[in-house]
Amino acid sequence: MTTTQPSFEVPAEMRDFAEKSVEQARNAVATILQNTRKAAESFQASTKTTELPASAAFSRGLDFTEQNVAAAFDLAQKLVRARDAQEALQLQAEYVRTQFAAMQNQAKELVGTIQPAKA
């Protein structure tokens, strides 16, 4: 006797709504990050701190934040399009692996940015 898993199909209208919602959220977060970057650049210019290691690290941290947020939204869009739970779990596992590696590299780079160069 074989058991079959019940098929669960997401209606096209719900999938379209979810995709539009993800895209709207992506745009809203992108706007917030752009405004944050502009405010930071303005502050750094007015205080003449653009050459300080902490300022460079903050700027690079914003770059990493944008990359990580983009990866999360890419995952969300893929999950919306997933055909079943198994595909969704595979997408999530792949995301965790790649983001863990990316965050390790980002942390190393940030530490290198704030540590003084050794001669």
CORGIBEL-V815304 format. One record per residue. N is the residue number from 1. RES is the residue in three letters. PSI is psi in whole degrees, -180 to 180 (999 if undefined). OMEGA is omega in degrees with one decimal (* if undefined). NEAR is the number of other C-alpha atoms within 12 Angstrom. Layout:
n:N res:RES psi:PSI omega:OMEGA near:NEAR
n:N res:RES psi:PSI omega:OMEGA near:NEAR
//
This chain:
n:1 res:MET psi:125 omega:179.3 near:3
n:2 res:THR psi:145 omega:177.3 near:4
n:3 res:THR psi:140 omega:177.2 near:5
n:4 res:THR psi:141 omega:177.8 near:6
n:5 res:GLN psi:141 omega:178.9 near:9
n:6 res:PRO psi:141 omega:179.0 near:8
n:7 res:SER psi:134 omega:179.0 near:10
n:8 res:PHE psi:113 omega:-179.0 near:11
n:9 res:GLU psi:127 omega:177.0 near:15
n:10 res:VAL psi:129 omega:179.0 near:18
n:11 res:PRO psi:145 omega:-177.4 near:13
n:12 res:ALA psi:-38 omega:-178.8 near:13
n:13 res:GLU psi:-39 omega:180.0 near:12
n:14 res:MET psi:-40 omega:178.6 near:14
n:15 res:ARG psi:-44 omega:178.0 near:21
n:16 res:ASP psi:-43 omega:178.9 near:16
n:17 res:PHE psi:-43 omega:-180.0 near:17
n:18 res:ALA psi:-42 omega:178.9 near:23
n:19 res:GLU psi:-43 omega:178.9 near:24
n:20 res:LYS psi:-39 omega:179.0 near:18
n:21 res:SER psi:-42 omega:178.6 near:18
n:22 res:VAL psi:-44 omega:-179.4 near:26
n:23 res:GLU psi:-41 omega:177.4 near:23
n:24 res:GLN psi:-42 omega:178.4 near:16
n:25 res:ALA psi:-41 omega:178.1 near:21
n:26 res:ARG psi:-46 omega:-179.7 near:25
n:27 res:ASN psi:-40 omega:180.0 near:18
n:28 res:ALA psi:-44 omega:179.7 near:16
n:29 res:VAL psi:-38 omega:177.6 near:22
n:30 res:ALA psi:-40 omega:178.3 near:23
n:31 res:THR psi:-43 omega:178.1 near:15
n:32 res:ILE psi:-45 omega:-179.4 near:18
n:33 res:LEU psi:-38 omega:176.7 near:25
n:34 res:GLN psi:-44 omega:179.2 near:19
n:35 res:ASN psi:-38 omega:177.0 near:15
n:36 res:THR psi:-44 omega:179.6 near:21
n:37 res:ARG psi:-45 omega:179.1 near:23
n:38 res:LYS psi:-43 omega:179.6 near:16
n:39 res:ALA psi:-43 omega:179.7 near:16
n:40 res:ALA psi:-43 omega:179.4 near:25
n:41 res:GLU psi:-40 omega:178.1 near:22
n:42 res:SER psi:-45 omega:178.8 near:16
n:43 res:PHE psi:-46 omega:-178.6 near:16
n:44 res:GLN psi:-39 omega:179.2 near:20
n:45 res:ALA psi:-41 omega:-177.9 near:15
n:46 res:SER psi:-27 omega:179.6 near:11
n:47 res:THR psi:1 omega:179.4 near:13
n:48 res:LYS psi:43 omega:-179.3 near:13
n:49 res:THR psi:12 omega:-174.4 near:19
n:50 res:THR psi:-23 omega:-177.4 near:19
n:51 res:GLU psi:-4 omega:-179.8 near:17
n:52 res:LEU psi:145 omega:178.9 near:18
n:53 res:PRO psi:-40 omega:-179.4 near:20
n:54 res:ALA psi:-35 omega:178.8 near:20
n:55 res:SER psi:-42 omega:177.3 near:25
n:56 res:ALA psi:-40 omega:179.5 near:24
n:57 res:ALA psi:-41 omega:178.6 near:27
n:58 res:PHE psi:-45 omega:179.4 near:26
n:59 res:SER psi:-44 omega:179.0 near:30
n:60 res:ARG psi:-36 omega:176.1 near:25
n:61 res:GLY psi:-38 omega:175.3 near:28
n:62 res:LEU psi:-39 omega:176.1 near:27
n:63 res:ASP psi:-47 omega:-179.3 near:22
n:64 res:PHE psi:-39 omega:178.2 near:24
n:65 res:THR psi:-45 omega:178.5 near:27
n:66 res:GLU psi:-43 omega:178.8 near:24
n:67 res:GLN psi:-45 omega:-177.4 near:22
n:68 res:ASN psi:-39 omega:177.4 near:27
n:69 res:VAL psi:-42 omega:177.8 near:24
n:70 res:ALA psi:-42 omega:178.5 near:24
n:71 res:ALA psi:-39 omega:178.8 near:26
n:72 res:ALA psi:-41 omega:178.4 near:26
n:73 res:PHE psi:-34 omega:174.9 near:28
n:74 res:ASP psi:-43 omega:177.3 near:24
n:75 res:LEU psi:-45 omega:-179.0 near:30
n:76 res:ALA psi:-42 omega:179.5 near:26
n:77 res:GLN psi:-39 omega:177.6 near:27
n:78 res:LYS psi:-40 omega:179.9 near:26
n:79 res:LEU psi:-38 omega:177.9 near:28
n:80 res:VAL psi:-33 omega:-177.3 near:31
n:81 res:ARG psi:-5 omega:-177.7 near:25
n:82 res:ALA psi:140 omega:-177.7 near:23
n:83 res:ARG psi:-28 omega:-178.0 near:20
n:84 res:ASP psi:177 omega:-177.2 near:19
n:85 res:ALA psi:-36 omega:179.9 near:19
n:86 res:GLN psi:-43 omega:178.0 near:15
n:87 res:GLU psi:-41 omega:179.2 near:17
n:88 res:ALA psi:-42 omega:178.5 near:20
n:89 res:LEU psi:-39 omega:177.4 near:17
n:90 res:GLN psi:-43 omega:178.2 near:18
n:91 res:LEU psi:-43 omega:179.9 near:26
n:92 res:GLN psi:-43 omega:180.0 near:24
n:93 res:ALA psi:-43 omega:178.0 near:16
n:94 res:GLU psi:-43 omega:179.0 near:20
n:95 res:TYR psi:-46 omega:-179.2 near:25
n:96 res:VAL psi:-44 omega:179.7 near:18
n:97 res:ARG psi:-50 omega:-175.9 near:15
n:98 res:THR psi:-38 omega:-179.7 near:19
n:99 res:GLN psi:-35 omega:177.1 near:25
n:100 res:PHE psi:-45 omega:178.4 near:16
n:101 res:ALA psi:-43 omega:179.9 near:15
n:102 res:ALA psi:-43 omega:-178.5 near:19
n:103 res:MET psi:-33 omega:174.6 near:21
n:104 res:GLN psi:-46 omega:179.2 near:15
n:105 res:ASN psi:-40 omega:179.4 near:15
n:106 res:GLN psi:-42 omega:179.7 near:23
n:107 res:ALA psi:-44 omega:178.2 near:20
n:108 res:LYS psi:-43 omega:-179.6 near:17
n:109 res:GLU psi:-43 omega:178.9 near:20
n:110 res:LEU psi:-42 omega:177.9 near:25
n:111 res:VAL psi:-42 omega:178.0 near:20
n:112 res:GLY psi:-31 omega:-179.6 near:18
n:113 res:THR psi:-38 omega:-175.6 near:23
n:114 res:ILE psi:-17 omega:178.1 near:22
n:115 res:GLN psi:139 omega:178.3 near:15
n:116 res:PRO psi:144 omega:179.3 near:12
n:117 res:ALA psi:136 omega:178.6 near:9
n:118 res:LYS psi:135 omega:-177.7 near:7
n:119 res:ALA psi:999 omega:* near:3
//
